[in-house]
């Protein structure tokens, strides 16, 4: 790998949180890497990239509900990735976001070697989560090396016979082990709702708010901007025992989760986090790509870096 430059390209805060242990592992071994932000999210409070391909947004959502803005931005990102990576670079991509798919397209056009971390996950429904299920298939298809969270994903990539694949665990557990959290049974509920298929649907949002309004415990919603927009757009009202809280750091959020009574969410990573913390999690979605939770030894980032060091 000595002739290759390593670029870790990040789009969202969730990707950054899960890639931090990998970045730290490279730096611990004094291996030079370049961290690039696409500008889908502002990542400065999590890990400041060496540079952004586009100016990051002030809000947590770059596009709101505008498909046209997303399309224009997507075309610009593919071009900028092509211009900012070299043919021999090793490109590390995480997850299943719009940024992940665009990075894989731009990097493959540049003939880079692509590494997909958290590969192989499938909900087996293209419309939930949407568009993440489609995005992760695009990245898996274009990647050269696939790092799988558990052995359950092996069957999902069996058609990619020419790709190298390794089961390494999930890097989110590397973070949680470092936090050294103590799980308690609290007297409040934590809510995190941000999936597009929920926020675009008036019926779903009404069902979610109705369920939350029937809770008798203090309830704290850690809200992304699109959630607040959807509440206002559909004219929904929350009970007085429900409080909207600004987003906080991942470590602080996990501390709050660890001391809650239970969690209501529609995300993917929080399912793994709650399972690790043995915290009940009610999932507001019909399909999930997380089908098992083999947490391994919490050294996924170390295994990833070691495997890459042996690549030629």
C-alpha positions as a Markdown table, in Angstrom:
| # | Residue | x | y | z |
|---|---|---|---|---|
| 1 | Unk | 0.0 | 0.0 | 0.0 |
| 2 | Unk | 3.1 | 2.3 | 0.1 |
| 3 | Unk | 2.5 | 3.6 | -3.4 |
| 4 | Unk | -1.1 | 4.5 | -2.7 |
| 5 | Unk | -2.5 | 7.6 | -1.0 |
| 6 | Unk | -5.4 | 7.0 | 1.3 |
| 7 | Unk | -8.4 | 9.2 | 1.2 |
| 8 | Unk | -11.4 | 8.9 | 3.6 |
| 9 | Unk | -14.3 | 10.8 | 2.1 |
| 10 | Unk | -17.2 | 11.6 | 4.4 |
| 11 | Unk | -20.7 | 13.0 | 3.8 |
| 12 | Unk | -22.8 | 12.9 | 6.9 |
| 13 | Unk | -22.3 | 13.1 | 10.7 |
| 14 | Unk | -23.3 | 9.5 | 11.1 |
| 15 | Unk | -20.6 | 8.4 | 8.7 |
| 16 | Unk | -18.1 | 10.5 | 10.5 |
| 17 | Unk | -18.9 | 9.1 | 13.9 |
| 18 | Unk | -18.5 | 5.6 | 12.6 |
| 19 | Unk | -15.3 | 6.4 | 10.7 |
| 20 | Unk | -13.6 | 8.2 | 13.6 |
| 21 | Unk | -12.1 | 4.9 | 15.1 |
| 22 | Unk | -10.6 | 4.1 | 11.6 |
| 23 | Unk | -9.1 | 7.6 | 11.3 |
| 24 | Unk | -7.7 | 7.3 | 14.8 |
| 25 | Unk | -6.2 | 3.9 | 14.0 |
| 26 | Unk | -4.4 | 5.2 | 10.9 |
| 27 | Unk | -3.0 | 8.1 | 12.9 |
| 28 | Unk | -1.9 | 5.9 | 15.8 |
| 29 | Unk | 0.1 | 3.9 | 13.3 |
| 30 | Unk | 1.5 | 7.2 | 11.8 |
| 31 | Unk | 0.0 | 6.4 | 8.4 |
| 32 | Unk | -0.8 | 9.5 | 6.3 |
| 33 | Unk | -4.4 | 9.9 | 5.3 |
| 34 | Unk | -6.5 | 12.6 | 3.7 |
| 35 | Unk | -10.0 | 13.3 | 5.0 |
| 36 | Unk | -12.4 | 15.0 | 2.6 |
| 37 | Unk | -15.9 | 16.2 | 3.3 |
| 38 | Unk | -18.4 | 16.2 | 0.5 |
| 39 | Unk | -20.4 | 19.0 | 2.2 |
| 40 | Unk | -23.6 | 17.1 | 2.6 |
| 41 | Unk | -23.4 | 17.8 | 6.3 |
| 42 | Unk | -21.2 | 20.2 | 8.3 |
| 43 | Unk | -18.7 | 17.9 | 10.1 |
| 44 | Unk | -16.6 | 20.4 | 11.9 |
| 45 | Unk | -17.9 | 19.6 | 15.4 |
| 46 | Unk | -17.2 | 15.9 | 14.9 |
| 47 | Unk | -14.0 | 15.8 | 12.8 |
| 48 | Unk | -12.9 | 18.7 | 10.7 |
| 49 | Unk | -11.9 | 17.4 | 7.2 |
| 50 | Unk | -8.8 | 18.6 | 5.4 |
| 51 | Unk | -11.2 | 20.3 | 3.0 |
| 52 | Unk | -14.7 | 20.2 | 1.7 |
| 53 | Unk | -15.8 | 19.6 | -1.9 |
| 54 | Unk | -18.7 | 22.0 | -1.5 |
| 55 | Unk | -19.6 | 24.5 | 1.2 |
| 56 | Unk | -21.3 | 22.6 | 4.1 |
| 57 | Unk | -24.8 | 23.7 | 5.1 |
| 58 | Unk | -25.6 | 25.5 | 8.4 |
| 59 | Unk | -28.7 | 23.3 | 8.9 |
| 60 | Unk | -28.7 | 19.5 | 9.4 |
| 61 | Unk | -30.4 | 19.1 | 6.0 |
| 62 | Unk | -28.8 | 20.4 | 2.8 |
| 63 | Unk | -31.7 | 19.9 | 0.5 |
| 64 | Unk | -34.8 | 19.9 | 2.6 |
| 65 | Unk | -37.4 | 18.2 | 0.4 |
| 66 | Unk | -36.0 | 19.5 | -2.9 |
| 67 | Unk | -35.1 | 16.7 | -5.4 |
| 68 | Unk | -33.9 | 19.3 | -7.9 |
| 69 | Unk | -31.3 | 20.7 | -5.5 |
| 70 | Unk | -30.1 | 17.2 | -4.6 |
| 71 | Unk | -29.7 | 16.3 | -8.3 |
| 72 | Unk | -27.6 | 19.4 | -9.1 |
| 73 | Unk | -25.4 | 18.9 | -6.1 |
| 74 | Unk | -25.0 | 15.3 | -6.9 |
| 75 | Unk | -23.6 | 16.0 | -10.4 |
| 76 | Unk | -21.2 | 18.6 | -9.0 |
| 77 | Unk | -19.9 | 16.2 | -6.4 |
| 78 | Unk | -19.1 | 13.4 | -8.9 |
| 79 | Unk | -17.1 | 15.9 | -11.0 |
| 80 | Unk | -15.3 | 17.3 | -7.9 |
| 81 | Unk | -14.4 | 13.8 | -6.6 |
| 82 | Unk | -13.0 | 12.9 | -10.0 |
| 83 | Unk | -10.8 | 16.0 | -9.9 |
| 84 | Unk | -9.6 | 15.6 | -6.3 |
| 85 | Unk | -8.5 | 12.0 | -6.2 |
| 86 | Unk | -5.7 | 10.4 | -8.2 |
| 87 | Unk | -5.8 | 7.1 | -10.1 |
| 88 | Unk | -3.9 | 5.1 | -7.6 |
| 89 | Unk | -5.6 | 6.4 | -4.5 |
| 90 | Unk | -7.3 | 4.1 | -2.0 |
| 91 | Unk | -10.7 | 5.6 | -1.3 |
| 92 | Unk | -12.5 | 4.6 | 2.0 |
| 93 | Unk | -16.3 | 5.0 | 1.9 |
| 94 | Unk | -18.7 | 4.3 | 4.7 |
| 95 | Unk | -22.4 | 3.3 | 4.7 |
| 96 | Unk | -25.3 | 4.1 | 2.5 |
| 97 | Unk | -25.9 | 7.8 | 2.1 |
| 98 | Unk | -26.2 | 9.9 | -1.1 |
| 99 | Unk | -22.6 | 11.0 | -0.5 |
| 100 | Unk | -21.5 | 7.3 | -0.3 |
| 101 | Unk | -23.0 | 6.5 | -3.7 |
| 102 | Unk | -21.6 | 9.6 | -5.3 |
| 103 | Unk | -18.1 | 9.0 | -4.0 |
| 104 | Unk | -18.2 | 5.5 | -5.3 |
| 105 | Unk | -19.3 | 6.7 | -8.8 |
| 106 | Unk | -16.7 | 9.5 | -9.0 |
| 107 | Unk | -13.9 | 7.3 | -7.6 |
| 108 | Unk | -14.7 | 4.4 | -9.9 |
| 109 | Unk | -14.6 | 6.7 | -12.9 |
| 110 | Unk | -11.2 | 7.8 | -11.7 |
| 111 | Unk | -10.2 | 4.1 | -11.5 |
| 112 | Unk | -9.4 | 4.3 | -7.8 |
| 113 | Unk | -9.5 | 1.3 | -5.5 |
| 114 | Unk | -12.6 | 1.6 | -3.4 |
| 115 | Unk | -13.1 | 0.2 | 0.1 |
| 116 | Unk | -16.7 | 0.0 | 1.5 |
| 117 | Unk | -17.0 | -0.1 | 5.2 |
| 118 | Unk | -20.2 | -1.5 | 6.7 |
| 119 | Unk | -20.9 | -3.3 | 3.4 |
| 120 | Unk | -23.5 | -5.9 | 2.6 |
| 121 | Unk | -26.4 | -4.6 | 4.7 |
| 122 | Unk | -29.9 | -5.1 | 3.2 |
| 123 | Unk | -33.5 | -4.4 | 4.2 |
| 124 | Unk | -34.7 | -6.2 | 1.0 |
| 125 | Unk | -37.0 | -3.3 | 0.3 |
| 126 | Unk | -35.8 | -0.6 | -2.1 |
| 127 | Unk | -38.3 | 1.9 | -0.7 |
| 128 | Unk | -37.5 | 1.5 | 3.0 |
| 129 | Unk | -35.1 | 2.9 | 4.0 |
| 130 | Unk | -35.2 | 5.1 | 0.9 |
| 131 | Unk | -32.9 | 5.9 | -0.8 |
| 132 | Unk | -30.3 | 4.2 | 1.5 |
| 133 | Unk | -31.2 | 0.6 | 0.3 |
| 134 | Unk | -30.4 | 1.6 | -3.3 |
| 135 | Unk | -27.3 | 3.6 | -2.3 |
| 136 | Unk | -25.7 | 0.7 | -0.4 |
| 137 | Unk | -26.2 | -1.5 | -3.5 |
| 138 | Unk | -24.5 | 1.0 | -5.7 |
| 139 | Unk | -21.5 | 1.3 | -3.3 |
| 140 | Unk | -21.2 | -2.5 | -2.9 |
| 141 | Unk | -21.3 | -2.9 | -6.7 |
| 142 | Unk | -18.5 | -0.4 | -7.3 |
| 143 | Unk | -16.2 | -1.3 | -4.4 |
| 144 | Unk | -13.2 | -3.5 | -4.6 |
| 145 | Unk | -13.0 | -4.4 | -0.9 |
| 146 | Unk | -16.0 | -5.0 | 1.3 |
| 147 | Unk | -15.8 | -4.9 | 5.1 |
| 148 | Unk | -18.9 | -6.6 | 6.6 |
| 149 | Unk | -20.3 | -6.0 | 10.1 |
| 150 | Unk | -21.3 | -9.6 | 10.7 |
| 151 | Unk | -21.4 | -13.0 | 9.0 |
| 152 | Unk | -25.1 | -12.4 | 8.2 |
| 153 | Unk | -24.1 | -10.1 | 5.3 |
| 154 | Unk | -22.0 | -12.8 | 3.6 |
| 155 | Unk | -25.0 | -14.1 | 1.6 |
| 156 | Unk | -25.9 | -10.6 | 0.5 |
| 157 | Unk | -22.7 | -10.2 | -1.4 |
| 158 | Unk | -22.3 | -13.8 | -2.8 |
| 159 | Unk | -22.9 | -12.5 | -6.3 |
| 160 | Unk | -19.8 | -10.2 | -6.0 |
| 161 | Unk | -17.4 | -13.1 | -6.6 |
| 162 | Unk | -14.4 | -11.0 | -7.7 |
| 163 | Unk | -14.5 | -8.7 | -4.7 |
| 164 | Unk | -12.5 | -9.2 | -1.5 |
| 165 | Unk | -14.7 | -9.3 | 1.6 |
| 166 | Unk | -13.9 | -9.5 | 5.3 |
| 167 | Unk | -16.1 | -9.8 | 8.4 |
| 168 | Unk | -14.7 | -7.3 | 10.9 |
| 169 | Unk | -17.5 | -6.1 | 13.2 |
| 170 | Unk | -19.0 | -2.6 | 13.4 |
| 171 | Unk | -16.9 | 0.4 | 14.1 |
| 172 | Unk | -19.7 | 2.0 | 16.2 |
| 173 | Unk | -18.9 | -0.5 | 18.9 |
| 174 | Unk | -15.3 | 0.7 | 19.0 |
| 175 | Unk | -16.7 | 4.1 | 20.0 |
| 176 | Unk | -19.1 | 2.7 | 22.6 |
| 177 | Unk | -16.4 | 0.7 | 24.3 |
| 178 | Unk | -14.3 | 3.8 | 24.5 |
| 179 | Unk | -17.2 | 5.8 | 26.1 |
| 180 | Unk | -17.4 | 3.2 | 29.0 |
| 181 | Unk | -21.1 | 3.8 | 29.5 |
| 182 | Unk | -23.1 | 2.5 | 32.4 |
| 183 | Unk | -26.6 | 1.5 | 31.5 |
| 184 | Unk | -29.4 | 2.5 | 33.9 |
| 185 | Unk | -33.3 | 2.4 | 33.8 |
| 186 | Unk | -34.3 | 6.0 | 33.8 |
| 187 | Unk | -37.7 | 7.8 | 33.9 |
| 188 | Unk | -37.7 | 9.4 | 30.5 |
| 189 | Unk | -38.0 | 8.4 | 26.8 |
| 190 | Unk | -35.5 | 9.4 | 24.0 |
| 191 | Unk | -36.8 | 9.9 | 20.5 |
| 192 | Unk | -34.9 | 10.3 | 17.2 |
| 193 | Unk | -36.9 | 10.4 | 14.0 |
| 194 | Unk | -35.2 | 11.5 | 10.7 |
| 195 | Unk | -36.1 | 9.0 | 7.9 |
| 196 | Unk | -37.3 | 10.6 | 4.7 |
| 197 | Unk | -40.1 | 8.0 | 4.2 |
| 198 | Unk | -41.5 | 9.0 | 7.6 |
| 199 | Unk | -41.1 | 12.8 | 7.3 |
| 200 | Unk | -42.5 | 13.0 | 3.8 |
| 201 | Unk | -45.7 | 11.2 | 4.8 |
| 202 | Unk | -48.5 | 13.1 | 6.6 |
| 203 | Unk | -50.1 | 9.8 | 7.6 |
| 204 | Unk | -46.9 | 8.5 | 9.1 |
| 205 | Unk | -46.1 | 11.7 | 10.9 |
| 206 | Unk | -49.6 | 11.8 | 12.3 |
| 207 | Unk | -49.2 | 8.2 | 13.6 |
| 208 | Unk | -45.8 | 9.0 | 15.1 |
| 209 | Unk | -46.9 | 12.2 | 16.9 |
| 210 | Unk | -50.1 | 10.4 | 18.1 |
| 211 | Unk | -48.0 | 7.6 | 19.6 |
| 212 | Unk | -45.6 | 10.1 | 21.3 |
| 213 | Unk | -48.5 | 12.1 | 22.7 |
| 214 | Unk | -49.8 | 9.0 | 24.4 |
| 215 | Unk | -46.6 | 8.5 | 26.4 |
| 216 | Unk | -46.9 | 9.3 | 30.1 |
| 217 | Unk | -43.2 | 9.8 | 30.7 |
| 218 | Unk | -41.2 | 12.9 | 30.0 |
| 219 | Unk | -40.1 | 12.6 | 26.3 |
| 220 | Unk | -37.1 | 14.2 | 24.7 |
| 221 | Unk | -36.9 | 14.5 | 20.9 |
| 222 | Unk | -33.4 | 15.1 | 19.6 |
| 223 | Unk | -34.6 | 16.7 | 16.4 |
| 224 | Unk | -33.0 | 17.1 | 13.0 |
| 225 | Unk | -34.2 | 20.2 | 11.0 |
| 226 | Unk | -36.4 | 18.1 | 8.6 |
| 227 | Unk | -38.4 | 16.7 | 11.5 |
| 228 | Unk | -39.2 | 20.2 | 12.7 |
| 229 | Unk | -40.2 | 21.2 | 9.2 |
| 230 | Unk | -42.5 | 18.1 | 8.9 |
| 231 | Unk | -44.2 | 18.9 | 12.2 |
| 232 | Unk | -44.9 | 22.5 | 11.0 |
| 233 | Unk | -45.8 | 21.5 | 7.5 |
| 234 | Unk | -48.4 | 19.0 | 8.6 |
| 235 | Unk | -49.7 | 21.2 | 11.4 |
| 236 | Unk | -49.0 | 18.6 | 14.1 |
| 237 | Unk | -49.0 | 19.4 | 17.9 |
| 238 | Unk | -46.9 | 17.8 | 20.6 |
| 239 | Unk | -48.0 | 17.4 | 24.2 |
| 240 | Unk | -46.4 | 19.5 | 26.9 |
| 241 | Unk | -44.5 | 16.6 | 28.3 |
| 242 | Unk | -42.5 | 16.4 | 25.0 |
| 243 | Unk | -39.5 | 18.6 | 24.7 |
| 244 | Unk | -37.5 | 19.3 | 21.5 |
| 245 | Unk | -33.8 | 19.2 | 22.2 |
| 246 | Unk | -30.9 | 20.4 | 19.9 |
| 247 | Unk | -28.5 | 17.8 | 18.6 |
| 248 | Unk | -25.5 | 17.1 | 20.8 |
| 249 | Unk | -22.3 | 15.2 | 20.5 |
| 250 | Unk | -22.5 | 11.4 | 19.9 |
| 251 | Unk | -20.9 | 10.7 | 23.3 |
| 252 | Unk | -23.3 | 12.9 | 25.2 |
| 253 | Unk | -26.3 | 11.5 | 23.2 |
| 254 | Unk | -25.2 | 7.9 | 24.1 |
| 255 | Unk | -24.9 | 8.9 | 27.8 |
| 256 | Unk | -28.5 | 10.2 | 27.7 |
| 257 | Unk | -29.7 | 7.0 | 25.9 |
| 258 | Unk | -27.9 | 4.8 | 28.4 |
| 259 | Unk | -29.9 | 6.3 | 31.2 |
| 260 | Unk | -33.3 | 6.4 | 29.5 |
| 261 | Unk | -36.3 | 4.1 | 30.1 |
| 262 | Unk | -36.5 | 3.2 | 26.4 |
| 263 | Unk | -35.8 | 4.7 | 22.9 |
| 264 | Unk | -38.1 | 5.4 | 19.9 |
| 265 | Unk | -36.2 | 5.8 | 16.6 |
| 266 | Unk | -36.2 | 5.1 | 12.9 |
| 267 | Unk | -32.5 | 5.0 | 12.3 |
| 268 | Unk | -30.1 | 2.2 | 11.6 |
| 269 | Unk | -27.1 | 2.8 | 13.9 |
| 270 | Unk | -29.2 | 3.5 | 17.0 |
| 271 | Unk | -30.6 | -0.1 | 16.7 |
| 272 | Unk | -27.1 | -1.4 | 17.2 |
| 273 | Unk | -26.3 | 1.1 | 19.9 |
| 274 | Unk | -29.4 | 0.3 | 21.9 |
| 275 | Unk | -28.8 | -3.4 | 21.5 |
| 276 | Unk | -25.2 | -3.0 | 22.7 |
| 277 | Unk | -26.4 | -1.0 | 25.7 |
| 278 | Unk | -29.3 | -3.5 | 26.3 |
| 279 | Unk | -31.7 | -0.6 | 26.0 |
| 280 | Unk | -35.2 | -1.3 | 24.6 |
| 281 | Unk | -35.8 | 0.4 | 21.2 |
| 282 | Unk | -39.1 | 0.8 | 19.4 |
| 283 | Unk | -38.5 | 1.1 | 15.7 |
| 284 | Unk | -40.8 | 3.3 | 13.6 |
| 285 | Unk | -40.2 | 1.6 | 10.2 |
| 286 | Unk | -41.5 | -1.5 | 8.4 |
| 287 | Unk | -38.1 | -2.9 | 7.3 |
| 288 | Unk | -34.6 | -2.8 | 8.7 |
| 289 | Unk | -31.2 | -3.7 | 7.3 |
| 290 | Unk | -30.0 | -4.7 | 10.8 |
| 291 | Unk | -30.9 | -8.3 | 11.2 |
| 292 | Unk | -28.4 | -9.4 | 13.9 |
| 293 | Unk | -26.1 | -7.9 | 16.4 |
| 294 | Unk | -22.7 | -9.7 | 16.6 |
| 295 | Unk | -20.6 | -7.1 | 18.4 |
| 296 | Unk | -17.4 | -9.0 | 18.3 |
| 297 | Unk | -14.4 | -7.7 | 20.2 |
| 298 | Unk | -14.9 | -4.0 | 19.5 |
| 299 | Unk | -11.7 | -3.9 | 17.3 |
| 300 | Unk | -13.3 | -3.4 | 13.9 |
| 301 | Unk | -11.2 | -0.4 | 13.0 |
| 302 | Unk | -8.0 | -2.2 | 13.9 |
| 303 | Unk | -8.9 | -5.1 | 11.7 |
| 304 | Unk | -9.8 | -2.8 | 8.8 |
| 305 | Unk | -6.5 | -1.0 | 8.9 |
| 306 | Unk | -4.5 | -4.2 | 9.3 |
| 307 | Unk | -6.3 | -5.8 | 6.3 |
| 308 | Unk | -5.6 | -2.7 | 4.2 |
| 309 | Unk | -1.9 | -2.6 | 5.1 |
| 310 | Unk | -1.6 | -6.0 | 3.6 |
| 311 | Unk | -3.2 | -4.9 | 0.3 |
| 312 | Unk | -0.9 | -4.6 | -2.7 |
